[in-house]
Amino acid sequence: MTAVASPSPSPSAEAARELLRAFPVVDGHNDLPWALREQVRYDLDARDIATDQSAHLHTDLARLRAGGVGAQYWSVYVRSDLPDAVPATLEQIDCVRQLIARHPADLRAAHTAADMEAARAEGRIASLMGAEGGHSIANSLATLRALYALGVRYMTLTHNDNNDWADSATDEPRAGGLTAFGRAVVREMNREGMLVDLSHVAATTMRDALDTSAAPVIFSHSSSRAVCDHPRNIPDDVLERLPANGGMAMVTFVPKFVLQAAVDWTAAADDNMRAHGFHHLATTPEAMKVHRAFEEHHPRPVATVSTVADHLDHMREAAGIDHLGIGGDYDGTAFTPDGLDDVSGYPNLITELLDRGWSTTDLAKLTWQNAVRVLGAAEDVARDLQATRGPSNATIGALDG
């Protein structure tokens, strides 16, 4: 029997992989630490990412390499309804540090833009951390500084719920954006060199943060509201402000944020999860069984690589190529687009963009250069601010009453 040769990769696919070898992906958001907490309570032998974890996770080392990932912001997320958010965040940080220590040939701790470039030169994956939700500082600027000292380089101002000083995109407005203390948090993040992350926040909070921040802001995992009308996405007027601010929006792959047809389906699926006693964001094996059973009777609208590329095309028009990046949200979502099933899928997105006429110069900015520039700019702002003022000891009681 004559063997059938597998088809050769398309010229665009080859070009995508070549580009990623030179300018790998900086991904703004991966929830692996929370998945490890939820699935195995941080037993890193039970979920050894040096081995194939495709049955359990979106992420392992081989698939990061296959996906051309050169830097990863690991989310040190904790749920906003936990009574002890600060120690839980410290456990998440400890998890990332353990992962780096276990896999020194593949992962390198990175705290600066220079560290990111050094990791790229060594062929290792720069590992940074981002705290997802201002509840993780428990209304304390000293705790914010402690997180920075432990290596956290961005903080998302809210998660899905409001906190005491900022409104979330998916909660009922309370502060009208940022309170006085919320603006103090942004200013202290600027002074430390911690990036202000505006994913998850209300549009009013986005605008207040842009009015307040002296440093570039980021959206670690958000897409375009004009393309998919979900409150988690970014309105055009905010995208249009990024050039003046110097910040960047990192497109996410979560189907319910990129595909309009998935919005209503996801609301029904979330209700089904709660009816079965699960948190709607749960991705444990038991929770996924409930998800799959629901999907069997209610077919899920499927996003694709093209769906995500549509967002990037629009975001490029609104913000400009110098202000875009990628933040997949792997291991933080139950479902992913076809072709972007896990962290090995980034070359498929780059191939799609090449086929749409994106230049290699523009794609290098999207994958690597913009994210490195933005972190470096935040460091420059922090250096200047530290020369003029010391740490703030402001309290929420004093500022917000």
Residue pairs with C-beta under 8 A, 6 or more apart in sequence:
9 17
10 351
12 351
12 354
12 355
13 347
13 351
15 351
15 354
15 360
16 347
16 348
16 350
16 351
16 354
17 68
17 347
19 350
19 360
19 363
19 364
19 367
20 68
20 70
20 346
20 347
20 350
20 367
21 68
22 364
23 70
23 363
23 364
23 367
23 368
23 369
24 68
24 69
24 70
24 71
24 120
24 367
24 368
25 67
25 68
25 69
25 70
25 71
25 326
25 346
25 367
25 368
26 70
26 71
26 72
26 73
26 116
26 126
26 325
26 326
26 367
26 368
26 371
26 372
27 69
27 71
27 72
27 73
27 250
27 326
27 327
27 328
27 330
27 343
27 346
28 73
28 130
28 218
28 219
28 220
28 221
28 250
28 325
28 326
28 327
28 371
29 73
29 75
29 130
29 132
29 199
29 220
29 221
29 250
29 252
29 327
29 328
29 329
29 332
30 58
30 59
30 72
30 73
30 74
30 75
30 328
30 329
30 330
30 331
30 332
30 343
31 75
31 77
31 329
31 330
31 331
31 332
32 49
32 57
32 58
32 59
32 74
32 75
32 99
32 330
32 331
33 74
33 75
33 76
33 77
33 92
33 95
33 96
33 99
34 75
34 77
34 78
34 92
34 331
34 332
35 47
35 57
35 59
35 283
35 331
35 332
36 42
36 43
36 44
36 47
36 95
37 91
37 92
37 95
38 282
38 283
38 284
39 46
39 47
39 56
39 57
39 284
39 285
40 46
40 47
42 91
42 94
42 95
42 98
44 95
44 98
44 99
44 102
47 53
47 56
47 57
49 57
49 59
49 60
49 61
49 99
49 103
50 60
50 61
50 102
50 103
51 60
52 60
52 62
53 59
53 60
54 60
54 63
54 342
56 285
57 331
58 330
58 331
58 336
58 341
58 342
58 343
59 330
59 331
59 342
59 343
61 103
61 106
63 342
63 343
63 344
64 72
64 106
64 125
64 343
64 344
65 106
66 344
67 342
67 343
67 344
67 345
67 346
67 347
68 346
68 347
68 350
68 367
69 125
69 343
69 346
70 116
70 119
70 120
70 125
70 126
70 367
70 368
71 110
71 116
71 119
71 120
71 125
71 126
71 127
71 128
71 368
71 371
71 372
72 125
72 126
72 127
72 128
73 128
73 129
73 130
73 153
73 154
73 220
73 327
74 96
74 99
74 127
74 128
74 129
74 130
75 92
75 129
75 130
75 131
75 132
75 220
75 332
76 89
76 92
76 93
76 95
76 96
76 129
76 130
76 131
76 132
76 136
76 152
77 92
77 131
77 132
77 133
77 159
77 332
78 85
78 88
78 89
78 92
78 132
78 133
78 135
78 136
79 159
79 279
79 281
80 133
80 135
80 158
80 159
80 160
80 161
80 163
81 161
82 88
85 133
85 135
85 136
85 138
86 136
86 137
86 138
86 143
89 131
89 136
89 147
90 150
93 129
93 147
93 150
93 151
93 152
96 127
96 129
96 151
97 109
97 151
99 107
99 127
100 107
100 108
100 109
100 127
105 124
106 124
106 125
107 124
107 125
107 127
108 115
108 118
108 119
108 122
108 124
108 125
108 126
108 127
109 115
109 127
109 151
110 116
110 118
110 119
110 126
110 127
110 128
111 128
111 151
111 153
112 375
112 376
112 379
113 372
113 373
113 375
113 376
113 379
114 376
115 126
116 126
116 128
116 371
116 372
116 375
117 372
118 126
119 125
119 126
120 126
120 368
128 151
128 153
129 150
129 151
129 152
129 153
130 152
130 153
130 154
130 155
130 156
130 195
130 197
130 220
131 137
131 147
131 152
131 154
131 155
131 156
132 155
132 156
132 159
132 197
132 200
133 155
133 156
133 157
133 158
133 159
133 163
133 200
134 155
134 156
134 157
134 158
134 163
134 165
134 166
134 182
134 185
135 158
135 159
135 161
135 163
136 143
136 147
136 155
137 143
137 144
137 147
137 155
137 185
139 163
139 164
139 165
139 181
139 395
139 396
141 184
141 185
141 188
141 391
141 392
141 393
141 394
142 391
142 393
144 155
144 185
144 188
144 189
144 192
144 194
145 188
145 192
145 391
147 155
147 194
148 192
148 193
148 194
152 194
153 193
153 194
153 195
153 375
154 194
154 195
154 196
154 197
154 218
154 220
155 189
155 194
155 195
155 196
155 197
156 197
156 198
156 199
156 200
156 201
156 220
157 163
157 166
157 178
157 182
157 185
157 186
157 196
157 197
157 198
157 200
157 201
157 205
157 209
158 166
158 167
158 168
158 169
158 171
158 200
158 201
158 202
158 205
159 168
159 200
160 168
160 170
160 171
160 200
161 168
161 170
161 171
162 168
162 171
162 172
162 173
162 174
162 175
164 179
164 181
164 396
164 400
165 175
165 178
165 179
165 181
165 182
165 185
165 396
165 400
166 175
166 177
166 178
166 179
166 182
166 185
166 201
166 202
166 205
167 173
167 174
167 175
167 176
167 177
167 178
167 201
167 202
167 204
167 205
168 200
168 201
168 202
168 205
169 200
169 201
169 202
169 203
169 231
169 232
170 200
170 231
170 232
171 202
173 202
173 204
175 182
175 205
176 204
177 202
177 204
177 205
177 207
177 208
178 185
178 186
178 205
178 208
178 209
178 212
179 396
179 399
179 400
180 399
180 400
181 394
181 395
181 396
181 399
181 400
182 205
182 208
183 208
183 212
184 392
184 394
184 399
186 196
186 209
186 212
186 213
187 212
187 214
187 392
188 391
188 392
189 195
189 196
189 213
189 215
190 196
190 213
190 214
190 215
190 378
190 381
190 382
190 385
191 382
191 385
191 386
191 389
191 391
191 392
192 382
193 215
193 378
193 379
193 381
193 382
193 383
194 378
195 215
195 216
195 217
195 218
195 374
195 375
195 378
196 209
196 213
196 215
196 217
196 218
197 217
197 218
197 219
197 220
198 205
198 206
198 209
198 217
198 218
198 219
198 222
198 234
198 238
199 219
199 220
199 221
199 222
199 232
199 252
199 327
200 222
200 232
201 209
202 231
203 231
203 235
203 238
206 234
206 235
206 238
207 238
207 241
209 217
210 217
210 238
210 241
210 245
213 245
214 381
214 385
215 246
215 377
215 378
215 381
215 382
216 245
216 246
216 247
216 248
216 374
216 377
216 378
217 242
217 245
217 247
218 247
218 248
218 249
218 250
218 325
218 374
219 234
219 247
219 248
219 249
219 250
219 327
220 250
220 327
221 250
221 252
221 254
221 327
221 328
221 329
222 232
222 233
222 234
222 249
222 250
222 251
222 252
222 257
222 327
223 233
223 234
223 251
223 252
223 257
223 258
223 308
223 311
223 315
224 233
224 234
224 236
224 239
224 251
224 311
224 314
224 315
224 318
225 231
225 233
225 234
225 235
225 236
226 235
226 236
226 314
226 318
227 233
227 258
227 310
227 311
227 314
228 257
228 258
228 259
228 260
228 263
228 311
229 260
229 263
230 256
230 257
230 263
232 257
233 257
234 249
234 315
236 318
239 249
239 315
239 318
239 319
239 323
240 318
240 319
242 248
242 249
242 319
242 320
242 323
243 319
243 320
243 322
243 323
246 323
246 374
246 377
247 323
247 374
248 319
248 322
248 323
248 324
248 325
248 370
248 371
248 374
249 315
249 319
249 323
249 324
249 325
250 324
250 325
250 326
250 327
250 371
251 308
251 311
251 312
251 315
251 324
251 325
251 326
251 327
252 258
252 327
252 328
252 329
253 303
253 308
253 328
253 329
253 330
253 333
253 336
253 337
253 340
254 329
254 332
254 333
254 335
254 336
255 262
255 266
255 300
255 301
255 302
255 303
255 307
255 333
255 335
255 336
255 337
256 262
256 263
256 265
256 266
256 335
258 303
258 307
258 308
258 311
258 337
259 301
259 302
259 303
259 307
259 337
261 301
262 300
262 301
262 303
265 298
265 300
265 301
268 294
268 298
269 280
269 291
269 294
269 295
269 298
269 300
270 280
271 280
272 290
272 294
273 279
273 280
273 282
273 287
273 290
273 291
274 280
276 290
278 286
278 287
278 290
279 287
281 332
281 334
283 331
283 332
283 333
283 334
287 334
288 334
291 334
291 335
300 335
302 337
302 338
303 337
303 338
304 337
304 338
304 339
305 337
305 338
305 339
305 340
305 345
305 348
305 349
305 351
305 352
306 352
307 337
308 337
308 340
308 349
309 349
309 352
309 353
309 356
312 324
312 353
312 366
313 356
315 324
316 324
321 362
321 365
321 366
322 365
322 370
323 370
324 365
324 366
324 370
325 366
325 367
325 370
325 371
326 346
326 349
326 366
326 367
328 340
328 343
328 346
330 336
330 342
330 343
336 342
336 345
339 345
339 348
339 349
340 346
340 348
340 349
346 367
350 363
350 367
353 363
353 366
354 360
354 363
358 366
